[in-house]
Amino acid sequence: MIMKLDIKNTVDFIKSTAGNGYNTGIILGTGLGGLVKYIKIEHVIDYSDIPNFPVSTVESHHGKLIFGKLSGKKIIAMQGRFHFYEGYSHNRVTFPVHVMKGLGIKYLIASNACGALNPEFSKTDLMILTSHINLHFTSPLIGMKFFNSKENTTHYYSQRLIELAEQTALENNIDVKKGVYASVQGPTLETRAEYRMIRKFGGDVVGMSTIPEVIVAHKLGMESMGISIITDEGFPDTLEVAMLSNILKAASIAEPKMTLLIKKFIEKL
């Protein structure tokens, strides 16, 4: 259970180190840490040094909270996220989102690496999330005392931000897809039968993250935008073994497009 005192203690610690006045939070997914090179960094705090903060256990997630300016705007970037499959509850996975809210964040950009299910999508494509399918079979909102029916909506991804991202992509000649992101528990990859099932459910891509953070961000009143890099293809009839090295290679090829899109997008916020 997320405790308000834990959130306050963590927020107070961060403010004493990095100050405040930040309005955009960015979660950097697998292989997407290159955006950090373009941040005018003011402070860096290791997750392990932050009271109550989880610690990332995934190889390609660096585990640092970065404070600075990107495109002239004050941002907080999570260089590495947390996953349900690491053994963390949804409450723990989303703890940083509560902290961001306490630090004044209004906009959340959640990026991820994922596998294509839609045959019109290809490896290294970018996809803007329009909706999601939660196959974790749990929710970070369980037990939240401030839940009410008025806030119970399906519009987790801001239409305004989706349109702004599309406009930004068009202006900068960046090809982007739009679609539905499905998230499974992991850590095992899906079987051919599961890929077929998720596609029939309406998923355009599949991954193992993002949905818990966006649900909580929406609940806390933030506007969210989700963006995926497609790093592998889950087409059942032509399925290949998904190697981490190949996933990271695909992410590195697509990362310049992702970086440019996010930089220009933040300019418009």
C-alpha positions as CSV (number, residue, x, y, z in Angstrom):
1,M,0.0,0.0,0.0
2,I,1.3,3.5,-0.9
3,M,1.6,5.5,2.3
4,K,1.2,9.3,2.1
5,L,4.0,9.7,4.7
6,D,6.4,7.7,2.5
7,I,5.6,9.9,-0.5
8,K,6.0,13.0,1.6
9,N,9.4,11.9,3.0
10,T,10.6,11.0,-0.5
11,V,9.4,14.3,-2.0
12,D,11.0,16.3,0.9
13,F,14.3,14.5,0.3
14,I,14.3,15.1,-3.4
15,K,13.4,18.8,-3.0
16,S,16.2,19.3,-0.5
17,T,18.6,17.9,-3.2
18,A,17.2,19.0,-6.5
19,G,14.7,21.7,-5.7
20,N,11.3,21.9,-7.5
21,G,9.6,23.7,-10.3
22,Y,9.6,20.7,-12.7
23,N,6.5,20.1,-14.7
24,T,7.2,17.2,-17.1
25,G,8.2,13.7,-16.1
26,I,9.7,11.2,-18.6
27,I,10.0,7.4,-18.0
28,L,12.7,6.0,-20.2
29,G,12.1,2.3,-21.2
30,T,14.4,-0.5,-22.3
31,G,17.3,0.8,-24.5
32,L,15.9,4.4,-24.5
33,G,18.3,6.1,-22.2
34,G,20.0,8.1,-24.9
35,L,17.7,11.0,-24.4
36,V,19.7,11.8,-21.3
37,K,22.5,13.1,-23.6
38,Y,20.3,16.0,-24.6
39,I,19.3,17.0,-21.1
40,K,21.0,19.9,-19.5
41,I,21.6,18.1,-16.2
42,E,21.3,19.9,-12.9
43,H,21.1,17.0,-10.5
44,V,21.3,13.2,-10.6
45,I,20.2,10.9,-7.8
46,D,20.7,7.1,-7.8
47,Y,17.5,5.3,-7.0
48,S,19.3,3.5,-4.2
49,D,19.9,6.8,-2.5
50,I,16.3,7.9,-2.5
51,P,14.3,7.0,0.6
52,N,11.5,4.5,-0.1
53,F,12.3,4.3,-3.8
54,P,12.4,0.9,-5.5
55,V,15.7,-0.2,-7.3
56,S,15.7,-1.3,-10.9
57,T,17.0,-4.9,-11.4
58,V,16.9,-5.0,-15.2
59,E,20.2,-5.0,-17.0
60,S,19.5,-2.1,-19.4
61,H,17.9,0.2,-16.8
62,H,20.5,2.5,-15.1
63,G,18.5,3.4,-12.0
64,K,19.0,7.1,-11.9
65,L,16.6,10.1,-11.4
66,I,17.7,13.0,-13.6
67,F,16.8,16.6,-13.1
68,G,17.4,19.3,-15.6
69,K,16.2,21.1,-18.7
70,L,15.2,19.6,-22.1
71,S,14.3,22.0,-24.9
72,G,14.3,24.8,-22.3
73,K,11.7,23.1,-20.0
74,K,12.4,21.7,-16.5
75,I,12.0,17.9,-16.6
76,I,12.5,14.9,-14.4
77,A,13.7,11.7,-16.3
78,M,13.6,8.2,-14.9
79,Q,16.6,6.5,-16.4
80,G,15.2,3.0,-15.8
81,R,11.7,1.9,-14.7
82,F,10.3,-0.9,-12.6
83,H,8.3,-3.9,-13.7
84,F,5.7,-6.2,-12.3
85,Y,7.9,-9.1,-13.3
86,E,10.7,-8.0,-11.1
87,G,8.6,-8.9,-8.1
88,Y,7.3,-5.4,-7.4
89,S,3.6,-4.9,-6.7
90,H,1.8,-2.3,-8.8
91,N,2.0,0.0,-5.8
92,R,5.7,-0.2,-5.8
93,V,6.0,0.1,-9.6
94,T,4.0,3.3,-9.5
95,F,5.5,4.8,-6.4
96,P,7.7,7.2,-8.5
97,V,4.6,8.6,-10.2
98,H,3.2,9.6,-6.8
99,V,6.5,11.2,-6.1
100,M,6.5,13.1,-9.4
101,K,3.0,14.4,-8.6
102,G,4.4,15.6,-5.2
103,L,7.2,17.4,-7.1
104,G,4.7,19.3,-9.3
105,I,4.7,17.2,-12.5
106,K,1.8,17.9,-14.8
107,Y,2.7,15.9,-17.8
108,L,4.0,12.3,-18.0
109,I,5.7,10.9,-21.1
110,A,6.0,7.1,-20.7
111,S,8.2,5.3,-23.3
112,N,8.8,1.6,-23.8
113,A,10.1,-1.1,-26.1
114,C,7.6,-3.6,-27.4
115,G,6.8,-6.2,-29.9
116,A,4.6,-5.7,-33.0
117,L,1.4,-7.6,-33.4
118,N,-0.2,-5.5,-36.1
119,P,1.1,-6.7,-39.5
120,E,1.3,-3.1,-40.7
121,F,3.9,-2.4,-38.1
122,S,7.6,-3.2,-38.3
123,K,10.7,-3.3,-36.2
124,T,12.2,0.1,-35.4
125,D,8.8,1.9,-35.9
126,L,7.5,4.4,-33.4
127,M,3.9,4.1,-32.1
128,I,1.9,6.6,-30.1
129,L,-0.4,4.9,-27.6
130,T,-4.1,5.6,-28.0
131,S,-5.4,3.0,-25.5
132,H,-4.2,-0.1,-23.7
133,I,-5.1,-3.6,-22.6
134,N,-4.1,-4.5,-19.1
135,L,-3.2,-8.2,-19.0
136,H,-1.5,-7.9,-15.6
137,F,-4.9,-8.9,-14.0
138,T,-4.4,-6.4,-11.2
139,S,-4.5,-2.6,-10.8
140,P,-2.4,0.0,-8.9
141,L,-5.7,1.6,-7.8
142,I,-6.6,-1.3,-5.5
143,G,-7.0,0.0,-2.0
144,M,-6.7,3.7,-2.9
145,K,-9.1,5.5,-0.5
146,F,-9.4,8.5,-2.7
147,F,-11.0,6.6,-5.6
148,N,-14.4,7.8,-6.8
149,S,-16.6,7.0,-9.8
150,K,-16.2,10.5,-11.3
151,E,-12.5,9.8,-11.9
152,N,-13.1,6.3,-13.3
153,T,-12.6,6.9,-17.0
154,T,-11.0,5.1,-19.9
155,H,-9.3,8.2,-21.4
156,Y,-5.9,7.5,-19.9
157,Y,-3.9,9.0,-22.9
158,S,-4.6,12.7,-23.4
159,Q,-6.1,13.3,-26.9
160,R,-4.6,16.8,-26.8
161,L,-1.1,15.3,-26.3
162,I,-1.7,12.6,-28.9
163,E,-2.6,15.3,-31.4
164,L,0.4,17.4,-30.4
165,A,2.8,14.5,-30.8
166,E,1.3,13.8,-34.3
167,Q,1.7,17.4,-35.3
168,T,5.3,17.4,-34.0
169,A,6.1,14.2,-35.9
170,L,4.7,15.6,-39.1
171,E,6.6,18.9,-38.8
172,N,9.9,16.9,-38.3
173,N,9.3,14.2,-40.9
174,I,9.1,11.5,-38.3
175,D,6.9,8.5,-39.3
176,V,4.7,7.4,-36.4
177,K,2.0,4.8,-36.0
178,K,-0.9,4.9,-33.5
179,G,-2.3,2.0,-31.7
180,V,-3.2,-0.1,-28.7
181,Y,-0.6,-1.2,-26.3
182,A,-1.2,-4.5,-24.5
183,S,0.9,-5.3,-21.4
184,V,1.5,-8.8,-20.0
185,Q,3.0,-9.8,-16.7
186,G,6.3,-11.3,-18.1
187,P,9.1,-12.0,-17.7
188,T,8.6,-14.8,-20.3
189,L,7.8,-13.8,-23.8
190,E,4.5,-14.8,-25.3
191,T,3.7,-18.0,-27.1
192,R,2.4,-18.1,-30.7
193,A,-1.0,-18.8,-29.3
194,E,-0.8,-15.8,-26.9
195,Y,0.3,-13.5,-29.7
196,R,-2.7,-14.6,-31.7
197,M,-5.0,-14.1,-28.7
198,I,-3.7,-10.6,-27.9
199,R,-4.0,-9.5,-31.5
200,K,-7.6,-10.7,-31.6
201,F,-8.3,-8.8,-28.4
202,G,-7.3,-5.6,-30.3
203,G,-3.6,-5.2,-29.3
204,D,-1.3,-3.6,-31.9
205,V,1.8,-4.2,-29.8
206,V,2.7,-6.0,-26.6
207,G,5.1,-5.2,-23.8
208,M,5.5,-5.6,-20.1
209,S,5.2,-2.1,-18.6
210,T,3.7,1.4,-18.9
211,I,0.1,0.7,-18.0
212,P,0.4,0.8,-14.2
213,E,2.2,4.2,-14.3
214,V,-0.3,5.7,-16.8
215,I,-3.3,4.6,-14.7
216,V,-1.9,6.2,-11.6
217,A,-0.8,9.4,-13.5
218,H,-4.3,9.8,-14.7
219,K,-5.8,9.2,-11.3
220,L,-3.5,11.9,-9.9
221,G,-4.6,14.4,-12.6
222,M,-1.6,14.3,-14.9
223,E,-1.9,14.4,-18.7
224,S,-0.1,11.3,-20.1
225,M,1.4,10.5,-23.5
226,G,2.7,7.0,-24.2
227,I,5.2,6.2,-27.0
228,S,6.7,2.8,-28.0
229,I,9.7,1.7,-30.0
230,I,8.9,-1.5,-31.7
231,T,12.0,-3.7,-31.2
232,D,10.7,-7.1,-32.3
233,E,7.8,-8.7,-34.2
234,G,5.3,-11.1,-32.6
235,F,3.9,-12.5,-35.9
236,P,3.1,-16.1,-35.0
237,D,3.7,-17.6,-38.5
238,T,7.2,-16.1,-38.9
239,L,8.2,-15.9,-35.2
240,E,11.9,-15.6,-34.4
241,V,13.7,-15.9,-31.1
242,A,13.8,-12.5,-29.4
243,M,17.3,-11.9,-28.1
244,L,18.0,-9.0,-25.8
245,S,21.0,-8.0,-28.0
246,N,18.7,-7.7,-31.0
247,I,16.1,-5.8,-29.0
248,L,18.7,-3.3,-27.9
249,K,20.0,-3.0,-31.4
250,A,16.6,-2.2,-32.8
251,A,16.0,0.3,-30.0
252,S,19.3,2.0,-30.8
253,I,18.3,2.4,-34.5
254,A,15.0,3.9,-33.6
255,E,16.2,6.0,-30.7
256,P,17.2,9.1,-32.7
257,K,13.7,9.4,-34.0
258,M,12.2,8.9,-30.5
259,T,14.7,11.4,-29.1
260,L,13.9,14.1,-31.7
261,L,10.2,13.6,-31.3
262,I,10.3,14.0,-27.5
263,K,12.6,17.0,-27.7
264,K,10.4,18.8,-30.2
265,F,7.2,17.7,-28.4
266,I,8.4,19.1,-25.1
267,E,9.1,22.4,-26.8
268,K,5.4,22.7,-27.5
269,L,4.2,21.8,-24.0
